[in-house]
Every structure is written in C-alpha cells, then in structure tokens.
Amino acid sequence: MLNNTIWNKIVKHYNLEDYEKEADKRFIKAYKRKQNIERDNQHLFICIDCMEVALDRRLTKEDLIGDNIPYNKTFEEWYF
C-alpha cells in the first residue's frame, strides 16, 4: 500500500480521481452494511508496472505507507 502523496500522483496521472472517490464511497457503504468488502471490489487497483510508468521510476520503500502493514511486508520481500 502506497502513501497518500504517491498514490494520489498515480491516480491523477491516469485521470482516475473521480473513480477513486466513488470507490471510496462504495467501500464505506459496504463496510457499514458489513458486506464482504473484498468480494465487492470497492477499491481502485493499479498494477506495479503502471505505477512505475506514472512515477517515471521504480517504486521505493519510501513510497509505502509504513511498517506493520502485512501486505507490504510480503510485497517488500518479493519486490525489494
């Protein structure tokens, strides 16, 4: 998971700001109804290659949101 500054730059690069806002609203709505959030696909996903194209560089550890994020730990072991 990327920090907000980097994520917003990538989202803006692909002109997905409106989609991101709608995805956030759907996520909150599903969360309040206690639905299966993962299955409802409420988030915007962008592949690593596309992120790097938007940034015009490879991802760095500083781009991630920080420590103690289980998904990031797995990603860090695989990517770095």
Steps between C-alpha positions, in 0.01 A plus 500: 500500500638836398509821697229750405731744322636236263162330453329830415772581246444166327121533508526850353739381227231260376219753556326266745421750776123470456516121490709498818245720680214272392694189604553655842127569535415141398751366751354705787145400403593129485694525826200651679281217369771252610510345155790297371708801405766311306246320285317822428816640340462847647854623440702627210795278413789598274770254398861553604618560143235769451594664831861517387400648164300770679792578732759464221711289739500179701312486828704550817443397860435867578195486270332251734278611789726368771574210730261239639295464182476124432451536123794737474727258685429231243537750216830630638643147523394429142581835336807640675 
